[in-house]
């Protein structure tokens, strides 16, 4: 009775017979999914399916057998997890036997084996059995692409789950795979095959005597020459194949004897892409190679790299050649040498020096820079390489500096010196006497000070940078050197307007060196600046004119720059406070009072105070705030020296704009304090700031008050008091945005409060951003609202900065994009024609400041809007959009290629824009277009070359320069080697 019941249970049902018949004989596809669903639900077993397929599997007609096996394989692909071990054994034996069947049957057999390779219940030994059967019975490369892909999947599955069993095959497994892969041409399959080869090597499978064969079967694709077809649904790019193959070729030193000659051959070819790929692959190989792999090839490698750097017309090839030389030297530097081994590093560096250093001494200086770049690439590889090259090169360059008298030649030599000095910063020395620069210190300082006093601005600039690098070397500069350096920086700070770049560089150097040498700057620079302030006040009071005004501003900027060390801040902050006291003494109307309240001067003082405050110790910050806030709120001057403040100081109540403008200085102080410093009278301060922020009589003061209010909001801890401040702000904004004279000030307040909340992810930020979007349609405030999105996405310099302890969440831009761009796009489509440019401008500001990895996935959706923005008459919209599109042409060529016709047309139109900045950006985009696939661009080549002839005659030199560069790339498009 029990046996009869079991047989009855195993027998296929009429329904199952019907489904099998419909699939096999009726050529219907649906029954396969239905059978699989019934197996998963327990209605049938796999054994019953095999029973039902019995006659089909034994049918003399190959197509019928294939159809039957196809049904079984499709069921197994969906139900393999349900199989028992005994069932797996029988099914594998069945499928292995069918590998000898007619070629029409093989694809379905492979699908079944793929399903079985995923089985958890696979008994030991069967993975090896399956692969042996495939290697022996199937000529894989005669199969269609999809079936070859199935074989690679079977191998991958077994390598993932049965690694030890496969390793038991020894080199036979490697040889079998080589036969499978040999001749593969489809890029989809190659990606999988390359990954398998990489795993064979990296997981230490036995390669046996087949190392060269494995290299040959993969290196035959090098360098990759593949262009994806238009609208390729698989999304495989040439770069994907290049990187995948490179990971194989560079995965083992055992390939070196075969690979290095190939790389040298390709570097020496005329094909640009082959040169680049070969140099990049060499770079990758150096990470795993040792001296013994490189030894026999070093002369040829050096010769090829040297030629590419000396003679190439491509900056990319030069850069990759230098990178490869650096990696070679790193590899030689890290090798562990035995006592009797040849020291390849010294001999290699000696060859480089021999071939390069004589070019440093040639009168025409023709090959100076290529030689210096090669030497610096090698020197940057290790401390030992750096010492070897630097000690040989520095004497030559120092001698050449004195031999040449022209400023341009001296600048070139000093720039090379600067490069070698920067490399010294990479390495630390326990014994300072071992530092290579010590022996050249006096000569270097003399040369730098000579450059700083030279007539050429460009030479002075390089001298400033060199001084900064020398100062960064521990214990290199003596106290006398530092005193001279400070004196030069002081002098450079007061250069004329035409040397503005030197002034800026001198300020930056002062800040860097002051942090390293605070005593020197406190002793030699702070007293000079203090005296300069005092004399400046006196001279300006007498009305000595604009020159003194400029010196006064320079002095304030210098004070700001050097406030980078707590000990200096302790001197500059009281000095500044004392100066402010002098500003507010009653005097007869004078140039001084007007100058000190100019926007530029106040901005410089804001920078001084802000920089100084960020470096205050917690104790000094807490002490200072108890004086500063009451000074501004109540006019409490009791803390000032001898209580000598002669006039009433209450900027929030005073009717004159002069005192009110000084709220900017309060902003600089309180908005730079650490978040844990308690601010006294905060409630009163916030209300006063809010009131002043909507005062229409002095826009400078109202903006400063709005920024100060926002800066304090950003740092305030969550809770009832913060909610009260926010409600006050919202009420003030809503009242001010109604009709009246304060609309612009209320908008500014809205903008800064929104930014403060966006940075800290406050929930109210979304409501305020929505309100800001609503203003895009406002006839008066619409353009300002569009520009406001730039402020929301940008980093500020005076408030709401990380340096000033603001709460700035690391991905606030990404979140703002996700939350608001859909609404911006929707608003654009719904907006009247005259308002659409405001939406485009706001959108372009957001996208232009968004990290590109975030933007790329959204590009297909947003690209049509960006293209429409190029037709907007607003130059700001055009420029912002071009700035956004240029990197996308390089990073998302597959998407941009779909719109090449529109891009070419719009970019060319903008090369005639009235705005020089737009013309330059459009030409840069035309240049970037050449990075798209060549077949897509070739139809446009004649049109573009003709159109780009016009900007060659542009009246602006910078435009002509970009036109030459862009047109040159289009000329080369499609030519051999490009």
Secondary structure in CASP SS format (residue, H / E / C, confidence):
PFRMAT SS
TARGET T0000
AUTHOR 0000-0000-0000
METHOD secondary structure of the structure
MODEL  1
X C 1.00
X H 1.00
X H 1.00
X H 1.00
X H 1.00
X H 1.00
X H 1.00
X H 1.00
X H 1.00
X H 1.00
X C 1.00
X C 1.00
X C 1.00
X H 1.00
X H 1.00
X H 1.00
X H 1.00
X H 1.00
X H 1.00
X H 1.00
X H 1.00
X H 1.00
X H 1.00
X H 1.00
X C 1.00
X C 1.00
X C 1.00
X C 1.00
X C 1.00
X H 1.00
X H 1.00
X H 1.00
X H 1.00
X H 1.00
X H 1.00
X H 1.00
X H 1.00
X H 1.00
X H 1.00
X H 1.00
X H 1.00
X C 1.00
X C 1.00
X C 1.00
X C 1.00
X H 1.00
X H 1.00
X H 1.00
X H 1.00
X H 1.00
X H 1.00
X H 1.00
X C 1.00
X H 1.00
X H 1.00
X H 1.00
X H 1.00
X C 1.00
X C 1.00
X C 1.00
X C 1.00
X H 1.00
X H 1.00
X H 1.00
X H 1.00
X H 1.00
X H 1.00
X H 1.00
X H 1.00
X H 1.00
X H 1.00
X H 1.00
X H 1.00
X H 1.00
X H 1.00
X H 1.00
X H 1.00
X H 1.00
X H 1.00
X H 1.00
X H 1.00
X H 1.00
X C 1.00
X C 1.00
X H 1.00
X H 1.00
X H 1.00
X H 1.00
X H 1.00
X H 1.00
X H 1.00
X H 1.00
X H 1.00
X H 1.00
X H 1.00
X H 1.00
X H 1.00
X H 1.00
X C 1.00
X C 1.00
X C 1.00
X C 1.00
X H 1.00
X H 1.00
X H 1.00
X H 1.00
X H 1.00
X H 1.00
X H 1.00
X H 1.00
X H 1.00
X H 1.00
X H 1.00
X H 1.00
X H 1.00
X H 1.00
X H 1.00
X C 1.00
X C 1.00
X C 1.00
X C 1.00
X C 1.00
X C 1.00
X C 1.00
X C 1.00
X H 1.00
X H 1.00
X H 1.00
X H 1.00
X H 1.00
X H 1.00
X H 1.00
X H 1.00
X H 1.00
X H 1.00
X H 1.00
X H 1.00
X C 1.00
X C 1.00
X H 1.00
X H 1.00
X H 1.00
X C 1.00
X C 1.00
X H 1.00
X H 1.00
X H 1.00
X H 1.00
X H 1.00
X H 1.00
X H 1.00
X H 1.00
X H 1.00
X H 1.00
X H 1.00
X H 1.00
X H 1.00
X H 1.00
X H 1.00
X H 1.00
X H 1.00
X C 1.00
X H 1.00
X H 1.00
X H 1.00
X H 1.00
X H 1.00
X C 1.00
X C 1.00
X C 1.00
X H 1.00
X H 1.00
X H 1.00
X H 1.00
X H 1.00
X H 1.00
X H 1.00
X H 1.00
X H 1.00
X H 1.00
X H 1.00
X C 1.00
X C 1.00
X C 1.00
X C 1.00
X C 1.00
X H 1.00
X H 1.00
X H 1.00
X H 1.00
X H 1.00
X H 1.00
X H 1.00
X H 1.00
X H 1.00
X H 1.00
X H 1.00
X H 1.00
X H 1.00
X H 1.00
X H 1.00
X H 1.00
X C 1.00
X C 1.00
X C 1.00
X C 1.00
X C 1.00
X H 1.00
X H 1.00
X H 1.00
X H 1.00
X H 1.00
X H 1.00
X H 1.00
X H 1.00
X H 1.00
X H 1.00
X H 1.00
X H 1.00
X C 1.00
X C 1.00
X C 1.00
X C 1.00
X C 1.00
X C 1.00
X C 1.00
X C 1.00
X C 1.00
X C 1.00
X C 1.00
X C 1.00
X C 1.00
X C 1.00
X C 1.00
X C 1.00
X C 1.00
X C 1.00
X H 1.00
X H 1.00
X H 1.00
X H 1.00
X H 1.00
X H 1.00
X H 1.00
X H 1.00
X H 1.00
X H 1.00
X H 1.00
X H 1.00
X C 1.00
X C 1.00
X C 1.00
X H 1.00
X H 1.00
X H 1.00
X H 1.00
X H 1.00
X H 1.00
X H 1.00
X H 1.00
X H 1.00
X H 1.00
X H 1.00
X H 1.00
X H 1.00
X H 1.00
X H 1.00
X C 1.00
X C 1.00
X C 1.00
X C 1.00
X H 1.00
X H 1.00
X H 1.00
X H 1.00
X H 1.00
X H 1.00
X H 1.00
X H 1.00
X H 1.00
X H 1.00
X H 1.00
X H 1.00
X H 1.00
X H 1.00
X C 1.00
X C 1.00
X C 1.00
X C 1.00
X C 1.00
X H 1.00
X H 1.00
X H 1.00
X H 1.00
X H 1.00
X H 1.00
X H 1.00
X H 1.00
X H 1.00
X H 1.00
X H 1.00
X H 1.00
X H 1.00
X H 1.00
X H 1.00
X H 1.00
X H 1.00
X H 1.00
X H 1.00
X H 1.00
X H 1.00
X C 1.00
X C 1.00
X C 1.00
X H 1.00
X H 1.00
X H 1.00
X H 1.00
X H 1.00
X H 1.00
X H 1.00
X H 1.00
X H 1.00
X H 1.00
X H 1.00
X H 1.00
X H 1.00
X H 1.00
X H 1.00
X H 1.00
X H 1.00
X H 1.00
X H 1.00
X H 1.00
X C 1.00
X C 1.00
X C 1.00
X C 1.00
X C 1.00
X C 1.00
X C 1.00
X C 1.00
X C 1.00
X H 1.00
X H 1.00
X H 1.00
X H 1.00
X H 1.00
X H 1.00
X H 1.00
X H 1.00
X H 1.00
X H 1.00
X H 1.00
X H 1.00
X H 1.00
X H 1.00
X H 1.00
X H 1.00
X H 1.00
X H 1.00
X C 1.00
X C 1.00
X C 1.00
X C 1.00
X C 1.00
X C 1.00
X H 1.00
X H 1.00
X H 1.00
X H 1.00
X H 1.00
X H 1.00
X H 1.00
X H 1.00
X H 1.00
X H 1.00
X H 1.00
X H 1.00
X C 1.00
X C 1.00
X C 1.00
X H 1.00
X H 1.00
X H 1.00
X H 1.00
X H 1.00
X H 1.00
X H 1.00
X H 1.00
X H 1.00
X H 1.00
X H 1.00
X H 1.00
X H 1.00
X H 1.00
X H 1.00
X H 1.00
X H 1.00
X H 1.00
X H 1.00
X H 1.00
X H 1.00
X C 1.00
X C 1.00
X C 1.00
X H 1.00
X H 1.00
X H 1.00
X H 1.00
X H 1.00
X H 1.00
X H 1.00
X H 1.00
X H 1.00
X H 1.00
X H 1.00
X H 1.00
X H 1.00
X H 1.00
X H 1.00
X H 1.00
X H 1.00
X H 1.00
X C 1.00
X C 1.00
X C 1.00
X C 1.00
X C 1.00
X C 1.00
X C 1.00
X H 1.00
X H 1.00
X H 1.00
X C 1.00
X H 1.00
X H 1.00
X H 1.00
X H 1.00
X H 1.00
X H 1.00
X H 1.00
X H 1.00
X H 1.00
X H 1.00
X H 1.00
X H 1.00
X H 1.00
X H 1.00
X H 1.00
X H 1.00
X H 1.00
X C 1.00
X C 1.00
X C 1.00
X C 1.00
X H 1.00
X H 1.00
X H 1.00
X H 1.00
X H 1.00
X H 1.00
X H 1.00
X H 1.00
X H 1.00
X H 1.00
X H 1.00
X H 1.00
X H 1.00
X H 1.00
X H 1.00
X H 1.00
X C 1.00
X C 1.00
X C 1.00
X C 1.00
X C 1.00
X C 1.00
X H 1.00
X H 1.00
X H 1.00
X H 1.00
X H 1.00
X H 1.00
X H 1.00
X H 1.00
X H 1.00
X H 1.00
X H 1.00
X H 1.00
X H 1.00
X H 1.00
X H 1.00
X C 1.00
X C 1.00
X C 1.00
X H 1.00
X H 1.00
X H 1.00
X H 1.00
X H 1.00
X H 1.00
X H 1.00
X H 1.00
X H 1.00
X H 1.00
X H 1.00
X H 1.00
X H 1.00
X H 1.00
X H 1.00
X H 1.00
X H 1.00
X H 1.00
X H 1.00
X H 1.00
X C 1.00
X H 1.00
X H 1.00
X H 1.00
X H 1.00
X H 1.00
X H 1.00
X H 1.00
X H 1.00
X H 1.00
X H 1.00
X H 1.00
X H 1.00
X H 1.00
X H 1.00
X H 1.00
X H 1.00
X H 1.00
X H 1.00
X H 1.00
X H 1.00
X H 1.00
X H 1.00
X H 1.00
X H 1.00
X C 1.00
X C 1.00
X C 1.00
X C 1.00
X H 1.00
X H 1.00
X H 1.00
X H 1.00
X H 1.00
X H 1.00
X H 1.00
X H 1.00
X H 1.00
X H 1.00
X H 1.00
X H 1.00
X H 1.00
X H 1.00
X H 1.00
X H 1.00
X H 1.00
X C 1.00
X C 1.00
X C 1.00
X H 1.00
X H 1.00
X H 1.00
X H 1.00
X H 1.00
X H 1.00
X H 1.00
X H 1.00
X H 1.00
X H 1.00
X H 1.00
X H 1.00
X H 1.00
X H 1.00
X H 1.00
X H 1.00
X H 1.00
X H 1.00
X C 1.00
X C 1.00
X C 1.00
X C 1.00
X C 1.00
X C 1.00
X C 1.00
X H 1.00
X H 1.00
X H 1.00
X H 1.00
X H 1.00
X H 1.00
X C 1.00
X C 1.00
X H 1.00
X H 1.00
X H 1.00
X H 1.00
X H 1.00
X H 1.00
X H 1.00
X H 1.00
X H 1.00
X H 1.00
X H 1.00
X H 1.00
X H 1.00
X H 1.00
X H 1.00
X H 1.00
X C 1.00
X C 1.00
X C 1.00
X H 1.00
X H 1.00
X H 1.00
X H 1.00
X H 1.00
X H 1.00
X H 1.00
X H 1.00
X H 1.00
X H 1.00
X H 1.00
X H 1.00
X H 1.00
X H 1.00
X H 1.00
X H 1.00
X H 1.00
X C 1.00
X C 1.00
X C 1.00
X C 1.00
X C 1.00
X C 1.00
X H 1.00
X H 1.00
X H 1.00
X C 1.00
X C 1.00
X C 1.00
X C 1.00
X C 1.00
X C 1.00
X C 1.00
X C 1.00
X C 1.00
X C 1.00
X C 1.00
X C 1.00
X C 1.00
X H 1.00
X H 1.00
X H 1.00
X H 1.00
X H 1.00
X C 1.00
X H 1.00
X H 1.00
X H 1.00
X H 1.00
X H 1.00
X H 1.00
X H 1.00
X H 1.00
X C 1.00
X C 1.00
X C 1.00
X C 1.00
X C 1.00
X C 1.00
X C 1.00
X C 1.00
X C 1.00
X C 1.00
X C 1.00
X H 1.00
X H 1.00
X H 1.00
X H 1.00
X H 1.00
X H 1.00
X H 1.00
X H 1.00
X H 1.00
X H 1.00
X H 1.00
X H 1.00
X C 1.00
X C 1.00
X C 1.00
X C 1.00
X C 1.00
X H 1.00
X H 1.00
X H 1.00
X H 1.00
X H 1.00
X H 1.00
X H 1.00
X H 1.00
X H 1.00
X H 1.00
X H 1.00
X H 1.00
X H 1.00
X H 1.00
X H 1.00
X H 1.00
X H 1.00
X C 1.00
X C 1.00
X C 1.00
X C 1.00
X H 1.00
X H 1.00
X H 1.00
X H 1.00
X H 1.00
X H 1.00
X H 1.00
X H 1.00
X H 1.00
X H 1.00
X H 1.00
X H 1.00
X H 1.00
X H 1.00
X H 1.00
X H 1.00
X H 1.00
X H 1.00
X C 1.00
X C 1.00
X C 1.00
X C 1.00
X C 1.00
X H 1.00
X H 1.00
X H 1.00
X H 1.00
X H 1.00
X H 1.00
X H 1.00
X H 1.00
X H 1.00
X H 1.00
X H 1.00
X H 1.00
X H 1.00
X H 1.00
X H 1.00
X H 1.00
X H 1.00
X C 1.00
X C 1.00
X C 1.00
X C 1.00
X H 1.00
X H 1.00
X H 1.00
X H 1.00
X H 1.00
X H 1.00
X H 1.00
X H 1.00
X H 1.00
X H 1.00
X H 1.00
X H 1.00
X H 1.00
X H 1.00
X C 1.00
X C 1.00
X C 1.00
X C 1.00
X H 1.00
X H 1.00
X H 1.00
X H 1.00
X H 1.00
X H 1.00
X H 1.00
X H 1.00
X H 1.00
X H 1.00
X H 1.00
X H 1.00
X C 1.00
X C 1.00
X C 1.00
X C 1.00
X C 1.00
X C 1.00
X C 1.00
X C 1.00
X C 1.00
X C 1.00
X C 1.00
X C 1.00
X C 1.00
X C 1.00
X C 1.00
X C 1.00
X C 1.00
X C 1.00
X H 1.00
X H 1.00
X H 1.00
X H 1.00
X H 1.00
X H 1.00
X H 1.00
X H 1.00
X H 1.00
X H 1.00
X H 1.00
X H 1.00
X H 1.00
X H 1.00
X H 1.00
X H 1.00
X H 1.00
X H 1.00
X H 1.00
X C 1.00
X C 1.00
X C 1.00
X C 1.00
X C 1.00
X H 1.00
X H 1.00
X H 1.00
X H 1.00
X H 1.00
X H 1.00
X H 1.00
X H 1.00
X H 1.00
X H 1.00
X H 1.00
X H 1.00
X H 1.00
X C 1.00
X C 1.00
X C 1.00
X H 1.00
X H 1.00
X H 1.00
X H 1.00
X H 1.00
X C 1.00
X C 1.00
X H 1.00
X H 1.00
X H 1.00
X H 1.00
X H 1.00
X H 1.00
X H 1.00
X H 1.00
X H 1.00
X H 1.00
X H 1.00
X C 1.00
X C 1.00
X C 1.00
X C 1.00
X C 1.00
X H 1.00
X H 1.00
X H 1.00
X H 1.00
X H 1.00
X H 1.00
X H 1.00
X H 1.00
X H 1.00
X H 1.00
X H 1.00
X H 1.00
X H 1.00
X H 1.00
X H 1.00
X H 1.00
X H 1.00
X C 1.00
X H 1.00
X H 1.00
X H 1.00
X H 1.00
X H 1.00
X H 1.00
X H 1.00
X H 1.00
X H 1.00
X H 1.00
X H 1.00
X H 1.00
X H 1.00
X H 1.00
X H 1.00
X H 1.00
X H 1.00
X H 1.00
X C 1.00
X C 1.00
X C 1.00
X C 1.00
X C 1.00
X H 1.00
X H 1.00
X H 1.00
X H 1.00
X H 1.00
X H 1.00
X H 1.00
X H 1.00
X H 1.00
X H 1.00
X H 1.00
X H 1.00
X H 1.00
X H 1.00
X C 1.00
X C 1.00
X C 1.00
X C 1.00
X H 1.00
X H 1.00
X H 1.00
X H 1.00
X H 1.00
X H 1.00
X H 1.00
X H 1.00
X H 1.00
X H 1.00
X H 1.00
X H 1.00
X H 1.00
X H 1.00
X C 1.00
X C 1.00
X H 1.00
X H 1.00
X H 1.00
X H 1.00
X C 1.00
X C 1.00
X C 1.00
X H 1.00
X H 1.00
X H 1.00
X H 1.00
X H 1.00
X H 1.00
X H 1.00
X H 1.00
X H 1.00
X H 1.00
X H 1.00
X H 1.00
X H 1.00
X H 1.00
X H 1.00
X H 1.00
X C 1.00
X C 1.00
X C 1.00
X C 1.00
X C 1.00
X C 1.00
END
